[in-house]
Amino acid sequence: MVTTSRFTSKALLLAAATPFALVLSTTTGFAQDATTATDAQTVAPTAQTLPADESSEGQDIVVTGSLFRGADTGPSPVTTLTAATLQQRGINTAAEAVQRLTANGAGTISQGWNTGSNFATGATAASLRGLSVQSTLTLFDGLRMAPYPLADDGQRNFVDMNTIPSSLVDRIEVLKDGASSTYGADAVAGVINVIMKKQIEGLHLNGSAGISDRGDGAEQRLDATWGYGDLATQGFNFYVNGEYQNTEAVNASDRGYPFNSSDLSRICNDAGSCIAQPAGARNFFNADGTYSGLASTTVAMVRPVDETGGALGRYNILNAADGCRDLNPVTVLPGQSPTAGSVVCQQDFRKQYLQVLPQQERYGFSGRFTANVGDNAQAYVSGNYYRTNTFTQISPLGFNNQTTPPGSVLLNPLYLPAYVCAGGVGSLTMLDTGCNAGNGVLNPNNPFAASGSRAQLLSLYDRPRTIETNSRALRLAAGISGTFGDDWKYSGDFTASNTQLDVIQKNYLIPQRLLDVIARGTYDFVNPGNNSEEIRNYISPENRTRSTADLWQIQGTLSKSLFTLPGGPLQVAIGGAYRKESIDNPSANPQNDAHPYDRYYGVNSVGAVGSRNVKSAFFEINAPVLDQLVINGSGRYDDYSSGQSNFSPIQQFSVRGTFSKGFRIPSFNEANGLPTTGYVTRSLDPSIPAQAAFIAAHGGNSYATGQFSLGNTSTGNPDLDPEKSTSWTLGAIFEPTSRINFTVDYFNIKVKGIINPASSAGAFEQYYANNGVVNLPGVVVRPGLADNDNPAALPQIGFIEVSYQNADEQRVSGIDFGANARFPIGDNVTFITSADASYLLKFEKQTADGNVERYDGTLSPCNNTSCSGSPKWRATWQNTLEVGAASLSATAYYTAGYDLASTDVSNGYSGVKGDCEASIGSSVVTYQDGSPVLCNAKATWNLDMTATVKVNDRFTLYTNVLNILDIKPPFDPSGGYSINQYNPAWTTGNIMGRFIRVGARVGF
């Protein structure tokens, strides 16, 4: 049976008459078949009914958000996804399940984000209420886990959902209430508690295979579990489990236009003006016939220069006989470019390199032993080993490039000397390599060497960058719970976990080594295919970085029923915990002041090392004053060895409501992190005079008018204060009949002292208005790569560097809706429907100077969400028809559209909600005539279907058809930093296309 709360006028009157009330909730019964697993619900936390071979009947069930066992306490809104629900929805992993939650908002890390060099590569995590993955506490059987060693955006620590053994998940409970006093005050946005099966008997096998209707993204899955022993009759249960899942990569080139190409010139407005070519379309022509500007490709181009670097000719293909090789040659007329020769090579990065989903392999082993100890206790021990491996590729680096801060090195332009020799040493100008006619030979890579001229090189490395992650998670947990004496209950748990992550990056160049092989003539730019692996490994050695995170924790609780009130026993619980956590994430590209040119291009210097211990004490009181009035209160005190401490009370009032105080100390990366660079996409606004002048100085080419990447670099600050939050919820449950219930909950969260990079507002504008000079306290600006057509002109801005600070206040509020119904239609026919929706009323930040930035319904906050936006609505609706031993389920997912304004002005943007033109140059992409391409992104939705047939008690067949209508993702040239032309946070299922999976479950 599932028990829930009911809204009554009597309860409201009692609430109004109890000014000191900590919690008010009303309870009543909600009938349900005892043999059917609970569907997804938004109700107060409740016990779940398991299948017969996994039953925990007679055992106390721990409720998420409460210290009391076997009780229906607490009015906090909780969404429960059972294993049966996940199967009906065709969801294979816990990671995918939380991504689909309607409460999962801006800042989520989805599989679609793991297709490049993002900071959290290889991982997934949810961001409840849009307050970031760092404000969402993820638990495994109510216990903490070691975080992922890499921080999201180099700032926010989180738990990787990929490491959870999906085939053992009994249910996922999501406490949508801030700062749980049960688990720790860092749960500012809520708690995700993944609960494993407690008892399994017999042998259970499950296998499936799937593929998209495009013939890619092939998936294979197999899991096996064997268990023995019945807790109720034999007093013990033991099970072991193994699972394997492999998913092949999906390439952008295999999807439809515009997702399969960087050439956007086919997208035009009614006036006939089209989108100018972005940076990923190299040497293309715009729709109006203008040349987009000379850009480097994997086919090398050179031009002669004098001793001062002055051009003595145009760029031409270095190996004219070989031409453009696998690229497309096009003719450039003399008047179309001041620098390009008559033939250039076109290269489409999206078509050639980009992946929309990475290759992923997951496998692991788990075991659990549970035993009744005497007549009044139960003990358990469990262990998990899990590996997640991902592989992705991205576009190659240019030989002329720059390193990330600190100590950024700019290697642009890049020269080939006239002479090369065995002892040559590369330099920036290549005029002092130590090679001359006496000790060297003419440079075979320089066609102008015989005349004594250097050659200026314009080329990309001919191999794409690849990123491989190998994550290994180990977890051990043990505990005991029971009763003694006069109705005393106790529990004790210990857990230890370790995450080890290897990140292997290949084809990232080191500038000094590149300069050295140029000086020695040992790298063949004329015929790159002739270069040996030895020389390639020298200029781009494999970069392998191992990071680890550790956590161990011990905790215990003690509770007792003191006396009986009219509504039931008054319960009191107290508890304590101690944990130690640490991260060792060394920089993959550390600062090297002695040899600054010995750092990698394109690899962030991000890293953090630190450890701390936390002592906690907590309590909870549950007082059922009347049958329909329960007063509940709880609190927690946390003391951190790093110097912070906080008391977090939870007070509750009205029908289903909470009032909470939260506390989040700075992450290891925020306090101790090395300089971390995240890239955003910007463009200039020709309506601003200074930027119009910059465009004119560059001849109006795509370098000046198109989008470009701007690096935002943040540095750790050990003097940061904690963030403090206040949250409250208010809601009710309505039950018109015993088979139907509706829920509605209002949430409101305010966080003060937000830890963010210091404001760089105005830096972008000052750079162009003051010829590259920026005078803002605490802000350092560095130029980017020069324009190939106009190398003497001011370059685009390259980096803005600041440190973290506590300065702002953030507020988020909204309403959650839920509905569940179950209708018997006839003999052996039942219809079940369940819906969840979340509406974001307000998401805003008040900056230190008093300005208010409004994010809800916009693409913002870009700095925290990678420009994935804060949609107002997210909803899920599942319908299941059960006919005897067969069932058919259809689940629809909906995410609302949003204004493409980037409104986080404090982070260097200039958008205004509702004013499309104010975001031109920040996030709104324009046609060549300056008009916006899109001001509002369309809503996203798709429909999944699952059919299941239980052939007999031991054999079940099933099929999933995901995105059955093959709905494409909406075109969004701004979402996700304009990398994909769609928003990867919300449309992963859409870009995959229709996906078909068949499988079978067998039990013995």
VEXSE-662590 format. One record per residue (C-alpha): x, y, z. Coordinates in steps of 0.001 Angstrom, whole numbers, padded with zeros to 6 digits, always signed. Layout:
XYZ
...
//
This chain:
+000000+000000+000000
+001111+003529-000735
+000121+006221+001720
-000073+009859+000785
-001273+013167+002167
-004704+014707+001669
-005577+018380+001613
-008280+019191+004168
-009674+022434+005503
-009327+021058+009008
-005588+020730+008533
-005342+024284+007290
-007175+025593+010339
-004900+023622+012620
-001852+024962+010790
-002997+028518+011264
-003519+027817+014953
+000013+026463+015430
+002468+029345+015009
+005413+027268+016218
+004629+024316+013967
+007668+022806+012318
+005842+020458+009970
+002247+019862+009014
+001145+016982+006841
-002050+014975+006544
-002217+011299+005697
-004669+008816+004322
-004631+005580+002320
-004287+005205-001429
-005311+001768-002635
-003126-000158-005047
-002637-003752-006076
-000012-005244-003823
+001609-007122-006673
+002205-004113-008915
+005222-001856-008585
+004459+001780-007974
+004432+004007-011026
+006286+007291-011144
+004717+009516-008536
+005202+012831-006864
+004137+011997-003346
+005463+011977+000153
+008181+009313+000565
+006673+005854+000869
+007546+002187+001007
+007570+000252-002267
+006219-003186-003107
+008827-005375-004810
+008331-008387-007078
+008031-011674-005253
+011646-012734-005794
+012909-009429-004416
+010470-008886-001578
+011476-007107+001574
+008176-007821+003266
+008403-007520+006988
+011494-005343+006838
+011642-001675+007686
+012157+000460+004606
+014259+003586+004858
+012435+006589+003452
+014372+009262+001584
+014418+012415+003672
+013607+010816+007043
+015531+009178+009882
+012548+006985+010755
+012189+003524+009269
+008968+002058+008009
+007167+005363+008456
+005278+007708+006172
+006748+010910+007498
+007664+014241+006065
+005795+016464+003667
+008682+017015+001269
+007745+016336-002361
+009417+013188-003648
+009300+011732-007150
+009709+007954-007188
+010731+006041-010300
+010502+002286-009775
+012303-000385-011751
+008983-001248-013388
+008519+002366-014482
+011978+002497-016001
+011328-000720-017939
+008016+000621-019221
+009749+003760-020438
+012573+001896-022145
+015181+003492-019892
+018363+001444-019537
+020395+003401-016982
+019973+005463-013845
+021841+008262-015631
+019232+008392-018384
+016400+008248-015845
+017495+011369-013971
+018104+013238-017235
+014395+012777-018022
+013207+014173-014676
+011029+017247-015063
+012847+018810-012090
+016178+018417-013902
+016967+021876-015223
+019640+024193-016534
+023206+022981-016129
+022475+019284-016571
+025349+017150-017904
+023870+014821-020498
+025445+012233-022767
+025064+014708-025612
+027605+017015-023949
+030297+014312-023959
+031312+014831-027571
+034167+017260-027065
+036749+018504-024631
+034255+019599-021990
+035426+019505-018396
+033128+016683-017311
+033890+014495-020303
+032733+010908-019826
+030208+011686-017060
+026519+012511-016621
+024745+014291-013769
+021466+016046-013018
+020970+019680-012046
+017811+019901-009965
+015996+023231-010208
+018723+024507-012537
+021006+025279-009595
+023893+023226-011051
+025089+019676-010524
+027050+020843-007488
+023858+021764-005616
+022289+018344-006252
+023236+015640-003749
+023365+012147-005293
+023201+009144-002947
+023595+005401-003382
+021317+003548-000937
+021155+006688+001176
+024947+006981+001415
+027352+009385-000248
+029750+008445-003034
+033123+009790-004068
+032683+012571-006632
+033843+012506-010220
+037463+013717-010191
+036809+016310-012908
+034700+019325-012028
+031993+020651-014330
+033366+023801-015992
+036406+023309-013779
+034310+024550-010837
+031483+022257-009727
+032036+018821-008166
+029362+016143-008664
+028704+012391-008639
+028824+010572-011981
+025548+008682-012513
+027270+006373-015032
+028884+004406-012194
+025591+003072-010786
+024767-000589-011646
+021512-000030-013499
+020247-003615-013493
+020068-003611-009674
+018094-000390-009287
+014924-000960-007292
+013795+002661-007379
+015073+006195-007670
+013685+008662-005157
+014148+012342-005879
+013635+014621-002891
+012735+017932-004505
+013388+020022-001446
+016446+022078-000598
+019047+021274+002027
+017984+017952+003503
+018853+017925+007188
+019147+014162+006964
+021982+014001+004443
+023787+017300+004599
+023195+020932+003881
+024991+020872+000530
+021793+019483-000996
+020678+023003-001843
+018509+021937-004790
+017483+018468-003615
+018526+014836-003268
+018647+011963-005774
+018688+008652-003897
+019278+005557-006040
+018135+002530-004044
+019372-000956-004885
+017412-004177-004616
+017679-005709-001183
+016837-009314-001945
+017080-011404-005132
+016485-015150-005464
+017290-017377-008416
+019037-016628-011688
+017893-013631-013724
+019206-012838-017218
+018456-009834-019389
+019810-009120-022841
+018935-006602-025507
+020243-005093-028715
+019265-001887-030433
+020138+000367-033344
+018874+003595-034832
+016930+003475-038078
+019932+005247-039662
+021981+002147-038952
+024231+003690-036288
+024396+004069-032512
+024253+000270-032143
+023765-000838-028541
+024301-004188-026846
+023320-004874-023255
+023570-007939-021021
+023119-008388-017292
+023004-011461-015085
+022087-011761-011419
+022053-014794-009168
+020730-014755-005637
+020040-017232-002879
+018256-017118+000440
+015003-015711+001785
+015243-013175+004583
+011810-014002+005944
+012244-017791+006157
+015984-018459+005998
+017218-015274+007600
+019663-014279+004871
+020042-013381+001210
+023091-013206-001002
+023334-012088-004600
+025952-011290-007222
+025479-009318-010404
+027341-008454-013573
+026302-006144-016391
+027706-004924-019694
+026559-002230-022104
+028206-000912-025246
+026940+001939-027410
+028566+002941-030675
+029198+006569-031592
+026841+008615-033757
+028436+010996-036259
+026960+014326-037249
+027559+013499-040908
+024881+010802-040667
+022121+013214-039679
+020100+015591-041798
+020845+019204-042665
+021762+021495-040940
+023028+019114-038247
+025395+017334-040652
+027257+020347-042021
+029031+023504-040940
+027907+025188-044168
+024871+027247-043110
+024672+029395-046228
+021522+027564-047313
+019577+029111-044420
+018222+032469-045566
+015533+034976-044590
+012650+036232-046721
+014794+039087-048014
+017292+036591-049425
+020041+037296-046900
+021694+034133-045577
+023833+033121-042634
+027509+033929-043017
+029794+030941-042869
+030830+030022-039311
+034376+029042-038336
+033710+025338-038873
+033168+025895-042608
+036689+026616-043824
+037147+028502-047133
+033491+028363-048131
+031597+031031-050004
+028603+032859-048607
+025271+032675-050409
+025814+036143-051881
+029032+034961-053558
+031453+036626-051152
+034409+034642-049888
+034261+033858-046154
+037970+034567-045658
+041136+032538-045791
+041257+029843-043099
+043646+027015-042382
+042805+023417-043291
+044657+020104-043148
+046163+020997-046540
+049111+023309-045854
+049344+026719-047495
+052395+029006-047517
+053419+032470-048648
+056867+034169-048753
+057677+036846-046163
+060615+039176-045616
+062717+039512-042459
+060088+041746-040824
+057272+039316-041587
+055908+041411-044398
+054115+039414-047089
+055894+039011-050434
+053044+037115-052073
+049770+035295-051574
+049085+031989-049834
+049185+028991-052167
+048914+025267-051606
+052323+023972-050479
+052077+020783-052522
+050380+021957-055705
+050851+018565-057375
+048893+016845-054620
+046239+019561-054605
+043516+019462-051951
+043815+015685-051423
+040508+014615-049773
+039170+018188-049539
+037233+020169-052119
+039241+022672-054240
+037604+026004-055122
+038759+029039-057060
+039171+032418-055368
+039231+035431-057665
+041843+038150-057047
+039246+040642-055810
+037670+038209-053333
+040612+037934-050929
+043744+040014-050303
+045753+036957-049237
+044372+033766-050792
+045868+032337-053969
+043785+031179-056890
+042891+027789-055380
+041964+027026-051765
+040648+023881-050091
+037271+023709-048391
+036911+021772-045144
+033671+021094-043259
+034506+020269-039632
+031014+019065-038753
+030776+016689-041680
+034292+015354-041223
+034844+015177-037469
+031926+015991-035178
+030158+013322-033151
+026708+013913-031707
+027006+010968-029295
+030282+009378-028165
+031204+005740-028069
+030545+004416-024574
+031237+001114-022834
+029989+000347-019310
+030473-002789-017253
+030634-003752-013619
+030169-006316-010892
+028192-006052-007664
+027355-008179-004685
+025344-007968-001477
+024879-010144+001596
+022051-009433+004009
+021316-011416+007164
+018968-011222+010106
+020969-011008+013316
+019057-012512+016181
+015409-011581+016410
+015728-007831+016251
+018480-006788+013833
+019563-007029+010250
+023063-006513+008857
+024368-006155+005325
+027555-005733+003354
+027687-004734-000306
+030329-003940-002864
+030477-002545-006379
+033098-002330-009113
+032202-000302-012181
+033987+000934-015298
+032867+003482-017844
+034933+004059-020978
+034158+006728-023549
+035818+007732-026785
+035225+010806-028904
+036983+012888-031519
+036955+016576-032386
+038469+018777-035063
+042277+019042-035395
+044361+021874-034012
+046123+024487-036107
+049904+024594-036158
+049547+028336-035523
+047729+028455-032195
+047965+029485-028547
+048007+027835-025130
+045441+028442-022408
+046235+030637-019380
+048275+030904-017265
+051250+032080-019261
+049490+031805-022586
+051784+031449-025565
+050753+032834-028936
+052341+031149-031946
+050888+033203-034755
+052183+033701-037380
+054230+030538-037844
+057307+030603-040088
+059349+027984-041948
+063061+028996-042119
+065196+028986-045242
+067737+026529-043762
+067324+023493-041532
+069932+021456-039669
+070135+018560-037217
+070923+020854-034294
+068303+023457-035086
+066345+025035-032224
+062975+026544-032985
+062118+030140-032127
+059123+032399-032616
+060602+034209-035643
+062642+031287-036981
+065431+033786-037745
+067779+032437-035076
+067467+028644-035327
+071237+028093-035454
+071021+026816-039029
+072609+028474-042058
+074214+027665-045402
+077365+026478-043642
+075845+023853-041350
+072453+023148-042920
+070494+022544-046087
+067686+024373-047821
+064383+023668-046109
+062458+021115-048232
+059186+022411-046720
+059894+025987-047838
+059460+026574-051585
+061020+030040-051189
+064173+028867-049410
+066407+029230-052480
+065662+032962-052569
+066480+033264-048859
+062902+033977-047769
+061025+032460-044890
+057628+030887-045601
+054598+031710-043464
+052663+028495-042805
+048894+028202-042576
+047808+024657-041766
+046016+022318-039406
+047461+019104-038080
+046156+016310-040298
+044796+014200-037424
+041719+014981-035297
+042038+015273-031560
+040740+012272-029618
+039669+012056-025997
+039373+008767-024179
+038149+008465-020601
+038481+005356-018450
+036618+005744-015183
+036751+003106-012465
+034543+003319-009368
+034899+001138-006271
+032395+001168-003437
+032029-000804-000211
+029183-000398+002268
+028177-002209+005436
+025612-001577+008093
+023296-002889+010734
+019882-001822+011957
+017536-003145+014559
+015731-002621+017836
+016514-003099+021505
+014989-002464+024879
+011743-000585+025083
+011107+000276+021409
+014539+001747+020690
+015605+001604+017039
+019158+002033+015792
+021116+001946+012580
+024775+002235+011687
+026425+002418+008270
+029920+002604+006903
+030842+003331+003308
+034068+003874+001419
+034364+004708-002251
+037060+005618-004718
+036845+006946-008244
+039849+006753-010520
+039769+008508-013866
+042260+008293-016697
+041884+010899-019447
+043923+010147-022553
+044225+013001-025053
+045899+012475-028397
+046992+014765-031238
+047397+017836-029019
+050480+019754-030137
+053316+021179-028020
+054555+024440-029619
+058244+024180-028687
+058492+020693-030129
+056700+021877-033237
+059164+024749-033611
+062086+022362-033125
+061035+019910-035863
+060445+022882-038181
+063975+024120-037465
+065425+020639-038073
+063303+019861-041125
+062219+016521-039650
+058476+017021-040104
+057144+016739-043651
+054524+019437-044310
+054594+018756-048064
+053440+015133-047735
+052133+014729-044155
+051393+011037-044745
+055139+010396-044892
+055670+011390-041260
+056561+008513-038964
+054704+007718-035763
+057902+008567-033911
+057934+012165-035141
+054189+012495-034597
+054507+011220-031048
+057213+013791-030487
+055206+016863-031527
+051926+015551-030080
+052728+013045-027330
+049856+011204-025713
+048700+013202-022712
+047521+010843-019962
+046248+012271-016711
+045092+010176-013766
+042796+011769-011203
+041277+010237-008087
+038562+011039-005589
+038033+009294-002248
+035315+009332+000357
+034674+007315+003476
+031907+007862+005975
+030525+006363+009152
+027138+007312+010539
+024603+006139+013069
+021084+006947+014227
+019020+006204+017301
+015248+006652+017536
+012466+005948+019975
+008741+006325+020336
+008303+008294+023565
+004551+008236+024102
+001326+008014+022169
-000535+011018+020825
-004075+010912+019412
-002644+010374+015916
+000061+007873+016865
+003413+007622+018664
+005631+010663+019152
+009003+009711+017624
+012399+011237+018272
+015620+010418+016389
+019194+011610+016741
+022258+010789+014703
+025864+011567+013981
+028258+011130+011067
+031888+011598+010192
+033287+011580+006695
+036529+012351+004932
+036684+013317+001289
+039526+014219-001019
+040304+014965-004649
+043586+014693-006486
+043068+016137-009963
+046482+017222-011267
+046606+019631-014148
+046833+017999-017558
+048738+021058-018771
+050523+022666-015808
+052073+026098-015857
+055726+026069-016898
+057319+029465-016261
+060812+028234-017137
+059711+026766-020484
+056343+028323-021410
+056430+026901-024961
+056515+023345-023576
+052791+023339-022745
+050075+021797-024931
+047815+023703-027267
+044132+023257-026447
+044499+021476-023081
+043185+023286-020022
+045407+023813-017025
+042452+023063-014718
+043200+020965-011653
+042557+020779-007920
+044051+018929-004956
+042560+018937-001481
+041003+017006+001370
+038707+017741+004292
+036710+015966+006973
+033179+016725+008083
+031583+016101+011471
+027791+016094+011585
+025032+015798+014181
+021328+015713+013343
+017890+015096+014792
+014258+014607+013778
+010980+014791+015679
+007709+013360+014373
+004545+014175+016282
+001164+012897+014952
-000952+015298+016971
-004143+014024+015347
-005001+011432+012721
-004794+014150+010094
-002169+016424+011594
+001507+015501+011857
+004133+017926+013096
+007665+017092+012041
+010931+018942+012476
+014590+018178+011871
+017965+019852+011898
+021603+019183+011180
+024920+020698+012217
+027951+020247+009952
+031504+021223+010838
+034156+021202+008088
+037880+020951+008763
+038378+023685+006160
+036884+026160+008630
+033164+026300+007811
+030256+025196+009956
+026507+025543+009754
+023235+024524+011374
+020505+023598+008902
+017008+023407+010328
+014019+022141+008409
+010748+023639+009560
+007413+022807+007999
+004046+024450+007926
+000732+024215+006080
-000366+021065+004298
+002802+019797+002640
+005515+022286+003209
+009057+022791+004370
+011316+025634+005339
+015021+024880+005132
+018380+026509+005631
+021161+025291+003383
+024913+025549+003305
+027438+024698+000599
+031133+025201+001181
+033401+026013-001771
+034346+023032-003883
+037960+021910-004085
+038183+023556-007503
+036635+026831-006375
+038971+027122-003400
+042166+025579-004736
+041678+025206-008474
+044287+026091-011062
+043340+028491-013871
+040412+027011-015757
+039362+028172-019209
+035889+027663-020600
+035024+028818-024093
+031941+030769-025139
+030860+031756-028623
+030702+035474-029375
+030390+037762-032387
+030621+041500-032908
+027683+043887-033148
+028049+046266-036126
+025598+048703-034514
+028273+049540-031907
+030684+052068-033472
+033901+050622-032031
+033005+047129-033162
+031894+048406-036569
+035319+050044-036918
+037012+046746-036061
+034950+044992-038737
+035904+047651-041274
+039609+047343-040379
+039388+043660-041283
+037628+044269-044569
+034327+042899-043323
+035565+039291-043625
+034268+036344-041635
+037092+036706-039098
+035504+039975-037999
+031816+039326-038711
+031486+035638-037844
+031336+033820-034530
+034536+033094-032631
+035531+031418-029358
+036327+033538-026322
+038106+031899-023390
+036842+032769-019905
+039515+031821-017369
+038760+031487-013650
+041240+030940-010820
+040600+029382-007396
+040273+031584-004334
+041079+030026-000912
+039364+032907+000910
+035866+032146-000378
+032951+031972+002046
+030229+029315+001884
+027062+029781-000118
+023985+029882+002124
+020490+029015+000978
+016938+029374+002207
+014248+027236+000629
+010627+026493+001260
+007936+024396-000339
+004165+024311-000054
+001915+021737-001632
-001039+019428-001430
-002324+016079-002659
-005881+015595-003864
-007555+012178-004075
-010966+012334-005760
-011129+008518-005607
-008912+005757-004279
-007551+005245-007792
-006709+008842-008699
-004475+011407-007093
-003145+014822-008046
-000269+016754-006510
+000834+020351-006690
+003903+021817-004974
+005371+025295-004987
+009130+025630-004419
+011231+028687-003670
+015014+028655-003208
+017266+031636-002482
+021053+031307-002395
+023301+034087-001091
+027013+034515-001650
+026951+032658-004965
+030425+031504-005970
+031044+032595-009532
+033857+034142-011516
+034177+037827-010680
+032216+040105-012970
+033876+040897-016270
+031040+043143-017426
+032365+045732-019850
+035630+043936-020639
+034462+042781-024054
+033313+046263-025056
+036414+047994-023668
+038720+045724-025639
+037351+046925-028969
+036791+050521-027902
+040347+050959-026494
+042435+049114-029098
+042803+046004-026907
+043315+047803-023584
+040960+046942-020686
+041037+048782-017359
+038863+046811-014940
+040038+045800-011433
+040916+042118-011237
+040354+041520-014961
+043142+040492-017343
+042498+040331-021080
+044648+038620-023714
+044335+038888-027520
+043487+035901-029688
+044875+034656-032982
+045528+037238-035686
+043473+037610-038843
+045196+035816-041745
+043943+038464-044160
+044922+041410-041936
+047696+040235-039592
+048666+043771-038517
+045148+044695-037371
+043947+044274-033775
+043101+040561-033216
+039810+039364-031800
+039737+039144-028014
+041168+035799-026879
+040870+035389-023089
+039285+037164-020123
+040823+036132-016795
+039248+036616-013330
+039092+034767-009999
+036135+033290-008103
+034288+035436-005578
+031178+035534-003370
+029115+038403-004628
+025667+037579-005915
+022286+036286-004812
+020306+033752-006827
+016589+032960-006615
+014575+030201-008253
+010901+029371-007809
+008337+027258-009581
+005503+024768-009374
+005552+020970-009704
+002473+019097-010847
+001767+015377-010669
-001126+013069-011533
-001548+009305-011187
-004532+007162-012053
-005299+003457-012413
-008461+002187-014146
-009528-001485-014413
-011373-001761-017734
-012439-005365-017606
-011106-008818-016920
-007278-008669-017041
-007276-005188-018629
-005962-002139-016766
-005084+001360-017919
-002484+003317-015926
-001533+006952-016515
+001048+009094-014781
+002119+012670-015497
+004730+014995-014040
+005399+018599-014953
+007558+021393-013616
+007004+025078-014344
+009787+027565-013670
+008226+030767-012364
+011402+032716-011766
+015140+032155-012072
+017192+035271-011477
+020418+036599-010029
+020955+039865-008223
+024526+041003-008702
+026653+042835-006157
+025903+046175-007816
+022145+045619-007422
+021338+044653-011004
+018885+041789-011531
+019493+039273-014332
+016435+037226-015305
+017153+033728-016661
+013908+031737-016747
+012693+031098-020255
+016018+032240-021784
+019243+030699-023021
+020957+031831-019792
+022794+031584-017504
+025391+030698-020122
+028275+030677-017664
+026667+027909-015582
+024743+025974-018228
+027006+026146-021299
+024231+028081-022997
+021703+025246-022674
+019069+027575-021252
+016411+027543-018531
+013144+026352-020139
+009956+027363-018332
+008234+023970-018768
+009373+020352-018601
+006827+017536-018578
+006505+013744-018814
+003337+011758-019494
+003299+007963-019353
+000360+005741-020310
+000340+001953-019921
-002263-000554-021057
-001979-003955-019387
-003809-006806-021114
-003254-010071-019329
+000416-010933-019603
+001116-008169-022139
+001543-004433-021748
+002010-001450-024023
+003438+001840-022724
+003792+005230-024390
+005781+007995-022719
+005925+011559-024010
+008613+014058-022983
+008290+017807-023446
+010705+020709-022923
+009495+024218-023670
+011233+026614-026006
+013091+029647-024751
+014190+033152-025593
+017684+033069-027118
+018793+036049-025054
+021968+035571-023009
+021134+037770-020051
+024008+037096-017629
+025596+040517-018072
+027927+039976-015107
+029645+037229-017116
+030299+039405-020132
+027060+039026-022081
+024776+041848-023092
+021339+040298-023590
+017970+041469-022321
+015057+039069-021948
+012511+039747-024672
+014890+041949-026669
+016346+039810-029431
+018599+042483-030908
+020241+043146-027532
+021780+039659-027715
+023291+040109-031163
+026990+039551-030661
+026354+037446-027561
+024119+034532-028471
+021781+035583-031254
+023119+034608-034682
+022415+036957-037585
+022049+036817-041323
+024493+038832-043399
+022101+041779-043396
+022331+041919-039587
+018825+040612-038861
+018432+037786-036289
+018233+034221-037582
+016188+033117-034574
+014967+034892-031467
+013169+031992-029784
+014067+028314-029833
+011149+025977-030436
+009886+023470-027900
+011303+019938-027927
+009298+016757-027507
+009396+013102-028402
+007457+009889-027821
+008840+006522-026693
+006953+003220-026767
+007541-000115-025048
+005758-003422-025594
+006192-006334-023190
+004882-009899-023352
+005285-012241-020414
+005449-015595-022196
+005448-017468-018905
+006573-016962-015350
+010212-017250-016387
+010425-015664-019818
+009570-012120-020932
+010061-010476-024329
+010135-006717-024812
+010805-004094-027429
+011464-000355-027123
+010972+002121-029922
+012435+005409-028758
+011456+008618-030550
+008956+006529-032492
+007791+009538-034516
+011393+010342-035513
+011024+013951-034392
+014091+015996-035285
+015655+018433-032818
+014661+022054-033400
+017264+024096-035226
+018999+026211-032601
+022084+028070-033847
+022708+029508-030350
+022211+026574-027974
+025274+024851-026581
+027660+027585-027744
+026519+027123-031358
+028596+023950-031635
+025853+021571-032755
+023065+023745-034283
+020771+022076-031699
+020698+022063-027918
+022443+018915-026601
+020983+019325-023095
+017385+018643-024149
+017453+016929-027540
+019734+013893-027289
+016812+011562-028007
+015815+013620-031026
+019222+013799-032678
+019566+010031-032297
+016406+009582-034366
+014151+006567-034145
+015881+003895-032076
+014689+000281-031929
+015664-002150-029188
+014582-005750-028616
+015360-007845-025599
+014424-010681-023300
+014414-011317-019554
+014754-014829-018188
+014421-015959-014582
+015067-019351-012983
//
